[in-house]
Amino acid sequence: MIEIQNLTKSYGQIKAVDDISFTVEKGEVLGFLGPNGAGKSTTMNIITGFIPSTEGTVKVCGYDIMENPEEVKRKIGFLPELPPLYMDMTTYEYLNFVADLKLVGKNQKKGQISDVMELVKLVDVRGRLIKNLSKGYKQRVGLAQSLLGAPEVLILDEPTVGLDPMQIIEIRKLIKALGKQHTIILSSHILPEVSAVCERVVIINKGKIAAIDTPENLSKGMGSVSKLSATIAGPKSSIVSSIEEIYGIKYVEPHIEKDSDVIEYIIESDKETDIRRPLFFAMAKAGYPIIELKSLDLSLEEIFLQLTTQEKEVM
Ligand SMILES: Nc1ncnc2c1ncn2[C@@H]1O[C@H](COP(=O)(O)OP(=O)(O)OP(=O)(O)O)[C@@H](O)[C@H]1O
């Protein structure tokens, strides 16, 4: 649905985007993550046709943004970080105005505005001036304008920034619902948001792609092992040998002695094998109670930091 190939954008000596390639499948919700200045907005602005690339290609639904900019723009709904709202218009007037800009046909306009207001829950504020709406409602108006013209693709730049927790939950729900009918690229600094909403994540740093994977796989870490901490009561050597017999175990080590016979063990296993159930049954069979069991896989936040701060640590 979206194909980005060898995309580069230079501003003089600075490469804001440096040879990035990725694709987004139809119906996918893709998260776009990166620290400040990583190149997220630049990439989104190129995909939406606001600025040209220096090198590389962007295709949306098979159309090249350079060769068929109008076709591409028709396929994309864009919610910039600061939606361009006209404060002295009512919600309805503004949506009507945007529908005209997007050349929505006269016969469809009324129905489309009603549908979008229904979907984004704006019906109650249709007659209110935008300047009198709360930040959350203003953001919904921004989302509503991106949906007019029935685009197949939505590009959402930091859609929940500045909202309160209730509003964040509502907008996330809405994005999830929109994901059923649209292909979405969503940029965010909020990592749990990306885990909650996106099926795949692109992490970008200094203009380059640092990782592309599902949030789950990223959390499992880059290596081939999964790590667990298990605190178990019982004799150490017998527990270690029982654990070593479990299929998929790579390594087990007594870590911290918590009590005379209670020890925390660090257990590494194949990334593909979830050993929590076999571990439970093995310990239950041997009569050694598991007091605590937790994953030591990295959180998405830790992965993100690891991928985006490596050079600083070296310095
Ligand atoms: N018009 C411009 N002229 C010169 N440099 C620019 C221009 N636009 C962006 N840059 C530079 O390109 C780099 C990437 O910027 P970009 O806005 O794409 O990052 P971002 O990931 O969206 O950051 P943020 O999360 O802070 O919005 C930065 O170093 C920025 O200073």
The ligand as an ORCA input file, in Angstrom:
! r2SCAN-3c Opt
* xyz 0 1
  N      13.550     23.132      6.601
  C      14.622     22.654      7.229
  N      15.841     23.222      7.049
  C      16.950     22.722      7.641
  N      16.941     21.652      8.472
  C      15.759     21.059      8.711
  C      14.540     21.513      8.107
  N      13.522     20.712      8.520
  C      14.087     19.785      9.357
  N      15.413     19.984      9.468
  C      16.369     19.188     10.244
  O      16.191     17.827      9.879
  C      16.289     16.959     11.004
  C      15.027     16.108     11.143
  O      13.923     16.932     11.520
  P      12.434     16.398     11.712
  O      11.565     17.571     12.018
  O      12.059     15.544     10.560
  O      12.588     15.480     12.999
  P      11.444     14.807     13.887
  O      11.857     13.388     14.064
  O      10.109     15.055     13.303
  O      11.612     15.589     15.251
  P      10.468     16.071     16.307
  O      10.042     14.848     17.032
  O      11.272     16.996     17.182
  O       9.392     16.740     15.525
  C      16.574     17.868     12.203
  O      17.961     17.905     12.395
  C      16.053     19.212     11.741
  O      16.748     20.257     12.377
*
